Amino acid sequence: MTASSQRRDEQVGTFFLTYADRLQSAVRRHVNHVGNELIEDACQMAWTTLLQRPDITLDARGLGWLTTVPMHEA
């Protein structure tokens, strides 16, 4: 792992701690016809995808992208 990828992972970790609950709540509001397990799985997939996408910024715009991914998945 390079120093820059390790730094990105740390930044995503901080982003996760800040927004994980907010993401699940947003997805639950928009996709309320599915169970919690599916919502959690879809959110987990979104976080995993974020780790693989260094082009996604870790700000409000990135949060918008992150919110869209599990909504489509769920």
C-alpha positions as CSV (number, residue, x, y, z in Angstrom):
1,M,0.0,0.0,0.0
2,T,1.4,3.4,-1.0
3,A,1.4,6.3,1.4
4,S,-1.2,8.1,-0.7
5,S,-3.6,5.1,-0.8
6,Q,-3.1,4.7,3.0
7,R,-3.9,8.3,3.5
8,R,-7.1,8.0,1.3
9,D,-8.2,4.9,3.3
10,E,-7.8,7.0,6.5
11,Q,-9.8,9.8,5.0
12,V,-12.5,7.4,3.9
13,G,-12.5,6.0,7.5
14,T,-13.1,9.4,8.9
15,F,-15.8,10.1,6.3
16,F,-17.4,6.8,7.3
17,L,-17.5,7.6,11.0
18,T,-19.0,11.0,10.2
19,Y,-21.6,9.9,7.7
20,A,-22.4,6.2,8.0
21,D,-25.6,6.7,10.1
22,R,-26.7,9.6,8.0
23,L,-26.3,7.4,4.8
24,Q,-28.4,4.6,6.2
25,S,-31.1,7.0,7.3
26,A,-31.2,8.7,3.9
27,V,-31.4,5.3,2.1
28,R,-34.1,4.1,4.6
29,R,-36.2,7.2,3.9
30,H,-36.1,6.7,0.1
31,V,-36.2,2.9,-0.1
32,N,-38.5,2.1,2.7
33,H,-40.1,-0.9,1.0
34,V,-37.0,-3.2,1.8
35,G,-35.7,-4.6,5.0
36,N,-32.9,-3.2,7.1
37,E,-30.5,-6.0,6.1
38,L,-30.8,-5.1,2.4
39,I,-30.2,-1.4,3.3
40,E,-27.2,-2.2,5.3
41,D,-25.8,-4.4,2.5
42,A,-26.4,-1.7,-0.1
43,C,-24.6,0.9,2.1
44,Q,-21.7,-1.5,2.7
45,M,-21.4,-2.0,-1.0
46,A,-21.3,1.8,-1.5
47,W,-18.6,2.3,1.1
48,T,-16.5,-0.5,-0.6
49,T,-17.0,1.1,-3.9
50,L,-15.9,4.5,-2.5
51,L,-12.6,2.9,-1.4
52,Q,-12.0,1.8,-5.0
53,R,-12.9,5.2,-6.4
54,P,-10.2,7.8,-5.6
55,D,-11.9,10.2,-8.0
56,I,-14.9,10.6,-5.7
57,T,-14.3,13.6,-3.3
58,L,-14.9,13.3,0.4
59,D,-17.2,16.2,0.8
60,A,-20.9,17.1,0.2
61,R,-20.6,16.2,-3.5
62,G,-19.1,12.8,-2.6
63,L,-21.8,12.2,0.0
64,G,-24.4,12.8,-2.7
65,W,-22.7,10.3,-4.9
66,L,-22.4,7.9,-2.0
67,T,-26.1,8.2,-1.2
68,T,-27.2,7.5,-4.7
69,V,-25.3,4.2,-4.9
70,P,-27.1,2.2,-2.2
71,M,-30.5,3.6,-3.3
72,H,-30.0,2.1,-6.7
73,E,-28.6,-1.1,-5.2
74,A,-31.5,-1.5,-2.7
